[in-house]
């Protein structure tokens, strides 16, 4: 299948079509906040971005940057051909639970060991995720965990018609 037509780049943007396959890890020092149930449940300035062709960055946040008790073992698991076996977590604040909203790799595959002790989450399962003060949009498609900001141009895997990318 052929690659879709790239969205035009605006100043300061990078195209997700320039990201590699297999995915790359990139350290990120931008401030990140995650909101749920009226609280800030995570705040950090150190994270990892996973950059994969056609996907907006997926942010992996240090587990210790989450408020106490927010991360709870969830149901389910999945397997990434690059990163290995993932386990899911629920996000819990008071009476509010976002089931399966986050995941982590307890023993990631070679090349992705930096993800140990880090958690990624679905932005759409929260009240809001913010990168450098900008509210992110969740990657479309339901399964993917990328965060769309003004810094990236698509089109993005998960949009209608992208199944074969």
C-alpha positions in Angstrom: 0.0 0.0 0.0 1.3 3.5 -0.8 2.0 6.1 1.8 -0.7 8.8 2.1 -0.1 12.4 1.1 1.7 14.2 3.9 0.0 17.2 5.6 1.9 20.4 4.9 4.4 21.4 7.6 3.9 24.6 9.5 6.9 26.4 11.1 8.2 24.4 14.1 6.4 21.2 13.1 7.8 17.7 12.3 6.1 15.1 10.1 5.2 11.8 11.7 6.2 10.4 8.3 9.8 11.2 9.1 9.7 9.0 12.2 11.4 5.6 11.8 10.2 2.0 11.8 11.1 0.3 14.1 10.2 3.2 16.5 12.9 5.4 18.1 13.0 6.7 21.7 13.6 10.4 22.3 14.1 12.0 25.7 11.6 14.8 26.4 12.0 17.6 28.9 8.8 19.5 28.1 6.4 19.9 31.1 3.6 17.4 31.1 0.5 17.3 33.2 -2.3 14.7 33.3 -5.7 15.7 34.8 -8.4 13.3 36.1 -11.3 13.7 38.4 -10.5 17.4 39.1 -7.0 16.7 40.1 -3.5 16.8 38.5 -2.6 13.1 38.7 0.8 13.4 37.0 3.3 16.2 36.6 6.8 15.8 35.1 9.5 17.4 33.0 11.2 14.1 32.2 9.6 11.6 29.8 10.3 9.5 26.8 8.6 9.8 23.5 8.2 6.8 21.2 8.4 7.9 17.6 7.0 5.6 15.0 6.2 6.2 11.3 2.6 7.6 10.9 2.0 7.9 14.7 2.1 11.0 16.8 4.5 10.6 19.8 3.5 8.3 22.6 4.7 9.8 25.9 6.1 7.5 28.6 5.9 9.2 32.0 8.0 8.2 35.1 5.9 6.1 37.4 7.0 8.2 40.3 5.6 11.3 38.7 2.0 10.0 39.3 0.2 10.9 42.6 0.1 8.1 45.2 -2.6 5.6 44.6 -3.6 6.8 41.1 -2.1 3.8 39.2 -3.7 0.4 40.0 -3.3 -2.9 38.3 -5.8 -3.2 35.5 -7.1 -6.1 33.3 -5.6 -7.1 30.1 -2.3 -7.1 28.3 -1.1 -6.6 24.7 2.0 -7.3 22.7 4.0 -4.8 20.6 6.2 -6.3 17.9 8.9 -3.7 18.9 8.5 -3.1 22.6 7.2 -6.5 23.8 4.5 -7.5 26.3 2.6 -4.6 28.0 0.4 -4.7 31.1 -2.5 -2.3 31.6 -3.3 -0.1 34.5 -6.4 1.7 35.7 -6.2 5.4 36.7 -8.2 6.0 39.9 -9.0 9.3 41.7 -11.6 9.2 44.4 -14.8 7.7 42.9 -13.5 8.2 39.3 -11.9 5.2 37.6 -10.5 5.2 34.0 -10.2 1.4 33.4 -7.3 0.3 31.2 -6.3 3.9 30.6 -2.5 3.3 31.0 0.1 0.6 30.2 3.7 -0.2 30.8 6.4 -2.7 29.8 7.7 -4.6 32.8 10.5 -6.1 30.6 10.7 -4.3 27.3 12.5 -5.7 24.3 16.1 -4.8 23.5 16.5 -1.2 22.6 13.5 -0.1 24.7 14.9 -0.7 28.2 14.6 3.0 29.0 10.8 2.5 29.3 11.2 0.4 32.5 9.5 2.4 35.3 7.5 4.5 32.8 3.8 4.6 32.0 2.0 5.6 28.9 -1.7 6.5 28.8 -4.6 7.2 26.5 -5.2 10.9 26.5 -8.9 10.4 25.7 -9.4 8.4 29.0 -8.4 11.4 31.1 -9.9 14.9 31.7 -6.9 16.3 29.8 -3.2 15.8 29.0 -1.0 18.8 28.5 2.4 19.1 26.9 4.1 22.4 27.5 0.7 23.9 28.4 -1.0 22.7 25.2 -4.0 20.3 25.6 -3.2 17.3 23.4 -5.7 15.5 21.1 -5.8 11.7 21.4 -4.6 9.7 18.4 -7.6 8.5 16.5 -8.6 4.9 16.3 -9.2 3.8 19.9 -6.2 1.4 20.1 -3.3 3.8 19.6 -1.8 6.0 22.4 -0.2 8.8 20.6 -0.7 12.5 21.6 -1.3 15.0 18.9 0.1 18.5 19.5 0.7 21.5 17.2 4.4 20.2 16.9 3.4 17.3 14.7 1.9 17.0 11.2 0.1 13.9 9.9 -2.0 12.3 8.6 -2.0 9.9 11.6 -2.5 6.2 11.8 -5.9 5.5 13.2 -7.8 8.0 11.0 -10.4 6.5 8.7 -8.8 4.7 5.7 -5.5 4.2 7.5 -5.8 0.5 8.4 -3.3 -0.6 5.8 -0.6 1.9 6.5 
